[in-house]
Amino acid sequence: MAVERTTVNPWSWSEEFGFNQGEVVSGQTRTLYCAGQTATSGDGKPQHDGDMAAQLALSLDNLEAVLGEAGMSLANLVRLNVYTTDVDLLFQHYGVLGARLGAAGVRPASTVLGVSRLAVPSLMVELEGTAVA
């Protein structure tokens, strides 16, 4: 059975920021809950100390790797949580994320949360996703 996604947007302002207020997913056969992905190398070493844009891009690469391993892509994301130690700095570089989601043709329901720190102190952003196929 094919997955059907129905956008839930009582207001349209969120669309310009690349997310929907909600999505109803029906007919799903598989759901992937992704652990938070950060700017780490394949062996778990933190990368790009102090560079939010590079950390955001690598975190997204790592999220895509997890999705790909499950036979999915960014197009399957229905939920994306973004944790950051600096919300203002994140928004200066949010285009990195928005462009990749836009290219995938997806606007997942999203939340951005400012946190005092992540598990590894040099990391500034963590992406946690839910995908369906």
LUMTI-842715 format. One record per residue: residue in one letter; residue number from 0; y, x, z of N, C-alpha, C, O, CB in turn. Coordinates in steps of 0.02 Angstrom, whole numbers. Glycine has a CB too. Example, Ala and Ser with C-alpha at 12.3 -4.5 7.8 and 13.67 -1.06 7.14 Angstrom:
residues 2
+------+------+--------+--------+--------+--------+--------+--------+--------+--------+--------+--------+--------+--------+--------+--------+--------+
| resn | resi |     ny |     nx |     nz |    cay |    cax |    caz |     cy |     cx |     cz |     oy |     ox |     oz |    cby |    cbx |    cbz |
+------+------+--------+--------+--------+--------+--------+--------+--------+--------+--------+--------+--------+--------+--------+--------+--------+
|    A |    0 |   -284 |    660 |    390 |   -225 |    615 |    390 |   -165 |    660 |    390 |   -166 |    712 |    423 |   -224 |    565 |    452 |
|    S |    1 |   -112 |    642 |    354 |    -53 |    684 |    357 |      2 |    645 |    394 |     57 |    670 |    402 |    -30 |    704 |    286 |
+------+------+--------+--------+--------+--------+--------+--------+--------+--------+--------+--------+--------+--------+--------+--------+--------+
This chain:
residues 133
+------+------+--------+--------+--------+--------+--------+--------+--------+--------+--------+--------+--------+--------+--------+--------+--------+
| resn | resi |     ny |     nx |     nz |    cay |    cax |    caz |     cy |     cx |     cz |     oy |     ox |     oz |    cby |    cbx |    cbz |
+------+------+--------+--------+--------+--------+--------+--------+--------+--------+--------+--------+--------+--------+--------+--------+--------+
|    M |    0 |    -59 |     43 |      0 |      0 |      0 |      0 |     62 |     45 |      0 |     65 |     93 |     38 |      0 |    -48 |     61 |
|    A |    1 |    109 |     28 |    -42 |    171 |     67 |    -47 |    216 |     55 |     13 |    217 |      0 |     42 |    208 |     51 |   -113 |
|    V |    2 |    254 |    106 |     30 |    302 |    100 |     84 |    364 |     65 |     57 |    390 |     83 |      4 |    320 |    169 |    114 |
|    E |    3 |    387 |     15 |     94 |    449 |    -18 |     76 |    500 |     -5 |    131 |    486 |    -16 |    190 |    439 |    -95 |     65 |
|    R |    4 |    560 |     18 |    110 |    613 |     33 |    158 |    670 |    -15 |    145 |    692 |    -25 |     89 |    638 |    107 |    152 |
|    T |    5 |    694 |    -46 |    199 |    750 |    -92 |    194 |    805 |    -66 |    239 |    796 |    -59 |    300 |    730 |   -164 |    214 |
|    T |    6 |    863 |    -52 |    210 |    920 |    -27 |    247 |    949 |    -82 |    292 |    954 |   -140 |    272 |    974 |     -1 |    199 |
|    V |    7 |    967 |    -62 |    353 |   1000 |   -108 |    400 |   1067 |    -77 |    416 |   1071 |    -30 |    456 |    956 |   -120 |    464 |
|    N |    8 |   1120 |   -104 |    387 |   1187 |    -79 |    398 |   1235 |   -138 |    407 |   1263 |   -163 |    358 |   1210 |    -34 |    338 |
|    P |    9 |   1245 |   -160 |    469 |   1293 |   -214 |    479 |   1364 |   -192 |    461 |   1408 |   -234 |    449 |   1291 |   -239 |    550 |
|    W |   10 |   1375 |   -126 |    459 |   1439 |    -97 |    439 |   1424 |    -42 |    388 |   1372 |    -11 |    391 |   1479 |    -69 |    502 |
|    S |   11 |   1470 |    -32 |    342 |   1457 |     17 |    289 |   1485 |     86 |    304 |   1472 |    133 |    265 |   1485 |     -8 |    225 |
|    W |   12 |   1523 |     96 |    357 |   1556 |    160 |    369 |   1507 |    218 |    375 |   1525 |    274 |    357 |   1598 |    156 |    432 |
|    S |   13 |   1447 |    206 |    400 |   1400 |    261 |    410 |   1373 |    289 |    345 |   1351 |    347 |    343 |   1342 |    238 |    453 |
|    E |   14 |   1375 |    250 |    291 |   1349 |    273 |    227 |   1385 |    336 |    203 |   1354 |    381 |    174 |   1354 |    218 |    175 |
|    E |   15 |   1451 |    339 |    213 |   1488 |    398 |    191 |   1471 |    460 |    231 |   1485 |    516 |    209 |   1563 |    385 |    196 |
|    F |   16 |   1440 |    452 |    289 |   1418 |    509 |    330 |   1345 |    526 |    318 |   1318 |    571 |    349 |   1430 |    495 |    404 |
|    G |   17 |   1313 |    489 |    273 |   1245 |    505 |    253 |   1191 |    476 |    298 |   1135 |    503 |    299 |   1237 |    576 |    252 |
|    F |   18 |   1205 |    422 |    334 |   1152 |    392 |    373 |   1159 |    316 |    374 |   1214 |    289 |    365 |   1152 |    419 |    445 |
|    N |   19 |   1103 |    283 |    387 |   1102 |    211 |    396 |   1097 |    195 |    470 |   1073 |    236 |    509 |   1043 |    179 |    358 |
|    Q |   20 |   1120 |    137 |    489 |   1114 |    116 |    559 |   1041 |    104 |    578 |   1022 |    115 |    635 |   1156 |     52 |    571 |
|    G |   21 |   1002 |     83 |    531 |    931 |     72 |    543 |    894 |     64 |    477 |    924 |     54 |    425 |    920 |     11 |    587 |
|    E |   22 |    828 |     69 |    481 |    786 |     58 |    423 |    723 |     21 |    446 |    690 |     42 |    493 |    768 |    124 |    387 |
|    V |   23 |    707 |    -33 |    412 |    645 |    -68 |    423 |    595 |    -38 |    374 |    608 |    -37 |    314 |    652 |   -146 |    414 |
|    V |   24 |    538 |    -15 |    399 |    487 |     14 |    358 |    425 |    -31 |    363 |    401 |    -43 |    418 |    471 |     88 |    378 |
|    S |   25 |    401 |    -54 |    306 |    341 |    -95 |    307 |    291 |    -68 |    257 |    309 |    -31 |    211 |    358 |   -169 |    291 |
|    G |   26 |    228 |    -86 |    266 |    176 |    -62 |    222 |    159 |     11 |    233 |    124 |     41 |    191 |    197 |    -72 |    152 |
|    Q |   27 |    181 |     40 |    287 |    169 |    112 |    297 |     95 |    125 |    310 |     60 |     85 |    341 |    211 |    138 |    355 |
|    T |   28 |     73 |    181 |    287 |      4 |    201 |    299 |      1 |    264 |    343 |    -49 |    275 |    378 |    -32 |    214 |    234 |
|    R |   29 |     54 |    303 |    342 |     55 |    365 |    382 |    124 |    375 |    411 |    174 |    364 |    377 |     34 |    425 |    339 |
|    T |   30 |    127 |    397 |    474 |    190 |    414 |    506 |    184 |    484 |    534 |    134 |    501 |    566 |    208 |    363 |    563 |
|    L |   31 |    235 |    526 |    521 |    237 |    594 |    546 |    294 |    600 |    595 |    352 |    586 |    577 |    244 |    646 |    488 |
|    Y |   32 |    280 |    620 |    656 |    331 |    633 |    706 |    338 |    709 |    711 |    293 |    743 |    735 |    312 |    601 |    777 |
|    C |   33 |    394 |    735 |    689 |    405 |    807 |    687 |    437 |    832 |    752 |    484 |    802 |    777 |    449 |    826 |    628 |
|    A |   34 |    410 |    886 |    778 |    441 |    921 |    834 |    509 |    948 |    811 |    520 |    956 |    751 |    396 |    978 |    861 |
|    G |   35 |    552 |    961 |    858 |    617 |    990 |    841 |    609 |   1055 |    803 |    573 |   1100 |    825 |    659 |   1000 |    903 |
|    Q |   36 |    645 |   1061 |    747 |    642 |   1122 |    707 |    708 |   1159 |    714 |    762 |   1129 |    710 |    628 |   1105 |    632 |
|    T |   37 |    704 |   1223 |    724 |    762 |   1265 |    735 |    764 |   1322 |    684 |    721 |   1326 |    639 |    763 |   1294 |    806 |
|    A |   38 |    813 |   1365 |    690 |    821 |   1422 |    645 |    778 |   1480 |    670 |    803 |   1529 |    697 |    896 |   1444 |    641 |
|    T |   39 |    713 |   1473 |    659 |    667 |   1526 |    678 |    628 |   1548 |    617 |    618 |   1510 |    570 |    620 |   1503 |    734 |
|    S |   40 |    606 |   1611 |    618 |    564 |   1637 |    565 |    494 |   1609 |    573 |    480 |   1574 |    621 |    563 |   1715 |    566 |
|    G |   41 |    450 |   1625 |    525 |    381 |   1602 |    527 |    343 |   1624 |    589 |    293 |   1594 |    607 |    346 |   1625 |    467 |
|    D |   42 |    367 |   1677 |    621 |    334 |   1700 |    682 |    371 |   1678 |    745 |    357 |   1703 |    799 |    327 |   1776 |    681 |
|    G |   43 |    419 |   1632 |    737 |    453 |   1603 |    795 |    513 |   1641 |    821 |    538 |   1624 |    874 |    405 |   1595 |    849 |
|    K |   44 |    536 |   1691 |    784 |    594 |   1730 |    808 |    659 |   1697 |    785 |    665 |   1679 |    727 |    590 |   1803 |    781 |
|    P |   45 |    707 |   1688 |    831 |    771 |   1658 |    814 |    807 |   1698 |    760 |    804 |   1760 |    759 |    816 |   1652 |    876 |
|    Q |   46 |    841 |   1663 |    715 |    877 |   1694 |    660 |    950 |   1671 |    661 |    967 |   1620 |    691 |    844 |   1675 |    592 |
|    H |   47 |    993 |   1709 |    628 |   1063 |   1691 |    614 |   1104 |   1678 |    677 |   1139 |   1627 |    682 |   1065 |   1630 |    571 |
|    D |   48 |   1101 |   1723 |    725 |   1139 |   1717 |    787 |   1213 |   1706 |    772 |   1245 |   1747 |    739 |   1129 |   1780 |    832 |
|    G |   49 |   1241 |   1652 |    798 |   1312 |   1638 |    791 |   1333 |   1607 |    726 |   1393 |   1595 |    716 |   1349 |   1701 |    800 |
|    D |   50 |   1287 |   1592 |    680 |   1304 |   1565 |    614 |   1276 |   1494 |    608 |   1218 |   1485 |    589 |   1275 |   1611 |    558 |
|    M |   51 |   1318 |   1444 |    623 |   1296 |   1375 |    624 |   1270 |   1353 |    555 |   1217 |   1321 |    551 |   1353 |   1329 |    646 |
|    A |   52 |   1306 |   1369 |    501 |   1285 |   1347 |    434 |   1216 |   1374 |    417 |   1173 |   1337 |    393 |   1336 |   1370 |    381 |
|    A |   53 |   1205 |   1437 |    431 |   1140 |   1468 |    416 |   1085 |   1440 |    460 |   1029 |   1429 |    437 |   1144 |   1544 |    424 |
|    Q |   54 |   1101 |   1428 |    524 |   1051 |   1398 |    569 |   1034 |   1327 |    547 |    975 |   1307 |    549 |   1077 |   1398 |    641 |
|    L |   55 |   1083 |   1289 |    526 |   1071 |   1221 |    503 |   1027 |   1221 |    440 |    980 |   1182 |    435 |   1138 |   1185 |    489 |
|    A |   56 |   1042 |   1265 |    394 |   1003 |   1270 |    332 |    930 |   1290 |    346 |    884 |   1261 |    318 |   1035 |   1321 |    284 |
|    L |   57 |    920 |   1340 |    390 |    852 |   1362 |    405 |    814 |   1309 |    445 |    754 |   1300 |    435 |    854 |   1429 |    444 |
|    S |   58 |    848 |   1275 |    490 |    816 |   1220 |    527 |    792 |   1167 |    479 |    737 |   1139 |    487 |    865 |   1190 |    579 |
|    L |   59 |    832 |   1152 |    429 |    814 |   1103 |    378 |    756 |   1129 |    335 |    711 |   1091 |    318 |    875 |   1086 |    334 |
|    D |   60 |    758 |   1193 |    317 |    701 |   1223 |    281 |    637 |   1215 |    321 |    585 |   1197 |    293 |    714 |   1298 |    267 |
|    N |   61 |    641 |   1228 |    386 |    582 |   1223 |    429 |    557 |   1151 |    435 |    497 |   1139 |    437 |    596 |   1252 |    498 |
|    L |   62 |    604 |   1103 |    439 |    585 |   1033 |    440 |    550 |   1015 |    375 |    499 |    980 |    375 |    647 |    988 |    451 |
|    E |   63 |    578 |   1038 |    319 |    546 |   1025 |    254 |    476 |   1056 |    250 |    432 |   1027 |    218 |    590 |   1053 |    198 |
|    A |   64 |    466 |   1113 |    281 |    400 |   1145 |    280 |    349 |   1102 |    318 |    293 |   1094 |    295 |    404 |   1215 |    312 |
|    V |   65 |    369 |   1075 |    374 |    325 |   1030 |    412 |    309 |    968 |    371 |    251 |    947 |    366 |    356 |   1011 |    481 |
|    L |   66 |    361 |    938 |    342 |    351 |    880 |    299 |    304 |    896 |    241 |    258 |    858 |    226 |    418 |    854 |    273 |
|    G |   67 |    316 |    952 |    209 |    276 |    973 |    152 |    203 |    983 |    170 |    158 |    965 |    132 |    303 |   1036 |    122 |
|    E |   68 |    191 |   1012 |    229 |    122 |   1023 |    252 |     85 |    957 |    260 |     24 |    955 |    255 |    122 |   1062 |    318 |
|    A |   69 |    122 |    903 |    274 |     93 |    836 |    281 |     95 |    797 |    216 |     78 |    738 |    215 |    131 |    797 |    335 |
|    G |   70 |    114 |    830 |    161 |    117 |    796 |     96 |    178 |    751 |     89 |    176 |    703 |     51 |     55 |    757 |     86 |
|    M |   71 |    231 |    766 |    126 |    292 |    727 |    124 |    351 |    771 |    107 |    343 |    831 |     97 |    304 |    692 |    192 |
|    S |   72 |    410 |    740 |    103 |    472 |    777 |     88 |    529 |    744 |    127 |    518 |    696 |    164 |    487 |    778 |     11 |
|    L |   73 |    589 |    771 |    118 |    647 |    740 |    150 |    654 |    667 |    131 |    680 |    627 |    171 |    710 |    778 |    132 |
|    A |   74 |    631 |    648 |     73 |    636 |    579 |     50 |    597 |    531 |     94 |    609 |    471 |     92 |    612 |    573 |    -22 |
|    N |   75 |    550 |    557 |    134 |    510 |    515 |    179 |    541 |    506 |    248 |    516 |    467 |    288 |    442 |    545 |    186 |
|    L |   76 |    596 |    542 |    262 |    627 |    537 |    328 |    656 |    467 |    339 |    692 |    440 |    297 |    683 |    589 |    336 |
|    V |   77 |    640 |    438 |    396 |    670 |    374 |    415 |    712 |    382 |    478 |    752 |    338 |    494 |    616 |    320 |    427 |
|    R |   78 |    704 |    437 |    514 |    742 |    451 |    575 |    755 |    526 |    579 |    709 |    566 |    567 |    704 |    425 |    638 |
|    L |   79 |    816 |    545 |    596 |    834 |    615 |    606 |    879 |    621 |    666 |    935 |    594 |    667 |    868 |    644 |    543 |
|    N |   80 |    855 |    657 |    717 |    896 |    672 |    775 |    920 |    743 |    769 |    882 |    789 |    754 |    856 |    661 |    842 |
|    V |   81 |    985 |    753 |    782 |   1015 |    819 |    777 |   1042 |    837 |    846 |   1085 |    803 |    873 |   1072 |    821 |    723 |
|    Y |   82 |   1016 |    891 |    874 |   1038 |    916 |    939 |   1079 |    979 |    926 |   1057 |   1022 |    887 |    978 |    930 |    987 |
|    T |   83 |   1137 |    985 |    957 |   1178 |   1045 |    946 |   1215 |   1064 |   1010 |   1231 |   1022 |   1052 |   1228 |   1033 |    889 |
|    T |   84 |   1227 |   1129 |   1015 |   1265 |   1154 |   1072 |   1340 |   1152 |   1059 |   1380 |   1166 |   1103 |   1244 |   1225 |   1088 |
|    D |   85 |   1360 |   1134 |    997 |   1431 |   1131 |    979 |   1441 |   1078 |    925 |   1435 |   1093 |    866 |   1456 |   1201 |    955 |
|    V |   86 |   1456 |   1017 |    946 |   1463 |    961 |    900 |   1519 |    974 |    849 |   1510 |    961 |    790 |   1476 |    896 |    938 |
|    D |   87 |   1576 |    999 |    872 |   1632 |   1012 |    826 |   1613 |   1062 |    772 |   1629 |   1052 |    714 |   1693 |   1037 |    865 |
|    L |   88 |   1580 |   1116 |    792 |   1559 |   1166 |    744 |   1506 |   1138 |    696 |   1507 |   1152 |    637 |   1531 |   1229 |    779 |
|    L |   89 |   1460 |   1098 |    723 |   1410 |   1066 |    680 |   1444 |   1025 |    626 |   1426 |   1030 |    567 |   1363 |   1022 |    722 |
|    F |   90 |   1493 |    984 |    644 |   1526 |    941 |    595 |   1564 |    981 |    542 |   1573 |    956 |    487 |   1573 |    893 |    630 |
|    Q |   91 |   1586 |   1041 |    559 |   1618 |   1083 |    509 |   1569 |   1104 |    454 |   1589 |   1120 |    398 |   1648 |   1145 |    542 |
|    H |   92 |   1504 |   1104 |    471 |   1452 |   1126 |    425 |   1403 |   1070 |    407 |   1350 |   1084 |    379 |   1415 |   1185 |    454 |
|    Y |   93 |   1420 |   1009 |    424 |   1374 |    953 |    415 |   1358 |    941 |    341 |   1307 |    910 |    325 |   1403 |    890 |    445 |
|    G |   94 |   1402 |    964 |    297 |   1390 |    958 |    225 |   1325 |    991 |    203 |   1294 |    969 |    155 |   1447 |    987 |    186 |
|    V |   95 |   1304 |   1043 |    238 |   1240 |   1077 |    223 |   1184 |   1026 |    229 |   1140 |   1022 |    185 |   1228 |   1137 |    272 |
|    L |   96 |   1185 |    987 |    282 |   1133 |    936 |    293 |   1143 |    877 |    247 |   1096 |    853 |    215 |   1134 |    913 |    366 |
|    G |   97 |   1205 |    853 |    243 |   1219 |    795 |    202 |   1201 |    805 |    129 |   1175 |    759 |     97 |   1291 |    777 |    207 |
|    A |   98 |   1214 |    864 |    102 |   1199 |    878 |     32 |   1123 |    876 |     19 |   1101 |    849 |    -32 |   1227 |    947 |     12 |
|    R |   99 |   1085 |    904 |     64 |   1012 |    906 |     54 |    982 |    837 |     62 |    936 |    819 |     25 |    980 |    954 |    104 |
|    L |  100 |   1007 |    798 |    110 |    982 |    729 |    117 |   1002 |    688 |     57 |    962 |    648 |     31 |   1009 |    697 |    183 |
|    G |  101 |   1064 |    697 |     34 |   1087 |    661 |    -25 |   1046 |    677 |    -87 |   1029 |    632 |   -126 |   1160 |    676 |    -38 |
|    A |  102 |   1030 |    740 |    -96 |    990 |    761 |   -153 |    920 |    730 |   -151 |    889 |    718 |   -202 |    984 |    837 |   -156 |
|    A |  103 |    896 |    717 |    -90 |    830 |    686 |    -81 |    835 |    610 |    -87 |    785 |    575 |    -88 |    800 |    705 |    -13 |
|    G |  104 |    897 |    584 |    -92 |    907 |    512 |    -98 |    891 |    473 |    -35 |    866 |    417 |    -38 |    866 |    486 |   -154 |
|    V |  105 |    905 |    504 |     22 |    888 |    472 |     86 |    946 |    474 |    134 |    984 |    523 |    135 |    827 |    506 |    117 |
|    R |  106 |    953 |    422 |    173 |   1002 |    418 |    227 |    965 |    393 |    289 |    970 |    334 |    306 |   1063 |    371 |    209 |
|    P |  107 |    929 |    437 |    323 |    890 |    414 |    381 |    934 |    392 |    438 |    990 |    416 |    446 |    842 |    469 |    404 |
|    A |  108 |    909 |    346 |    478 |    944 |    328 |    541 |    950 |    393 |    581 |    901 |    430 |    587 |    905 |    272 |    581 |
|    S |  109 |   1009 |    407 |    607 |   1021 |    472 |    638 |   1060 |    467 |    703 |   1098 |    419 |    714 |   1058 |    517 |    590 |
|    T |  110 |   1050 |    516 |    745 |   1089 |    524 |    806 |   1107 |    598 |    812 |   1065 |    641 |    801 |   1049 |    499 |    869 |
|    V |  111 |   1169 |    612 |    829 |   1191 |    680 |    843 |   1205 |    684 |    918 |   1244 |    644 |    945 |   1254 |    701 |    800 |
|    L |  112 |   1174 |    731 |    951 |   1183 |    740 |   1023 |   1207 |    810 |   1039 |   1179 |    859 |   1016 |   1118 |    725 |   1060 |
|    G |  113 |   1260 |    814 |   1080 |   1283 |    878 |   1105 |   1244 |    894 |   1168 |   1239 |    853 |   1213 |   1360 |    877 |   1119 |
|    V |  114 |   1217 |    954 |   1172 |   1178 |    976 |   1229 |   1206 |   1041 |   1256 |   1240 |   1078 |   1220 |   1103 |    985 |   1210 |
|    S |  115 |   1193 |   1056 |   1318 |   1220 |   1117 |   1348 |   1187 |   1180 |   1320 |   1219 |   1232 |   1314 |   1213 |   1115 |   1423 |
|    R |  116 |   1123 |   1175 |   1303 |   1087 |   1230 |   1270 |   1021 |   1204 |   1244 |    997 |   1152 |   1265 |   1077 |   1289 |   1318 |
|    L |  117 |    992 |   1243 |   1198 |    925 |   1229 |   1173 |    876 |   1275 |   1209 |    897 |   1316 |   1250 |    922 |   1238 |   1095 |
|    A |  118 |    813 |   1269 |   1193 |    762 |   1309 |   1228 |    775 |   1384 |   1222 |    764 |   1422 |   1269 |    693 |   1293 |   1201 |
|    V |  119 |    798 |   1405 |   1163 |    816 |   1476 |   1153 |    892 |   1479 |   1151 |    923 |   1449 |   1107 |    784 |   1505 |   1085 |
|    P |  120 |    924 |   1514 |   1198 |    997 |   1512 |   1205 |   1037 |   1530 |   1142 |   1093 |   1505 |   1135 |   1017 |   1558 |   1258 |
|    S |  121 |   1011 |   1572 |   1097 |   1050 |   1591 |   1038 |   1048 |   1537 |    983 |   1086 |   1542 |    935 |   1023 |   1656 |   1009 |
|    L |  122 |   1006 |   1488 |    990 |   1001 |   1434 |    940 |   1054 |   1381 |    955 |   1066 |   1363 |   1013 |    931 |   1403 |    939 |
|    M |  123 |   1084 |   1355 |    901 |   1139 |   1307 |    909 |   1123 |   1237 |    883 |   1160 |   1190 |    896 |   1199 |   1332 |    873 |
|    V |  124 |   1067 |   1230 |    845 |   1051 |   1165 |    816 |    975 |   1157 |    812 |    938 |   1204 |    801 |   1083 |   1158 |    745 |
|    E |  125 |    954 |   1094 |    823 |    883 |   1077 |    818 |    877 |   1009 |    784 |    914 |    962 |    801 |    849 |   1077 |    888 |
|    L |  126 |    832 |   1004 |    736 |    822 |    942 |    698 |    754 |    913 |    714 |    703 |    947 |    710 |    829 |    956 |    621 |
|    E |  127 |    753 |    849 |    732 |    691 |    814 |    749 |    686 |    753 |    704 |    730 |    710 |    704 |    690 |    794 |    825 |
|    G |  128 |    632 |    748 |    666 |    626 |    694 |    618 |    564 |    652 |    625 |    514 |    672 |    654 |    629 |    721 |    551 |
|    T |  129 |    569 |    592 |    598 |    512 |    547 |    590 |    509 |    527 |    517 |    559 |    508 |    487 |    518 |    483 |    637 |
|    A |  130 |    450 |    533 |    487 |    441 |    518 |    416 |    383 |    471 |    407 |    336 |    471 |    446 |    430 |    584 |    375 |
|    V |  131 |    387 |    430 |    354 |    332 |    385 |    337 |    315 |    392 |    263 |    359 |    406 |    222 |    350 |    312 |    354 |
|    A |  132 |    252 |    383 |    248 |    229 |    385 |    179 |    176 |    333 |    168 |    149 |    326 |    113 |    201 |    456 |    160 |
+------+------+--------+--------+--------+--------+--------+--------+--------+--------+--------+--------+--------+--------+--------+--------+--------+
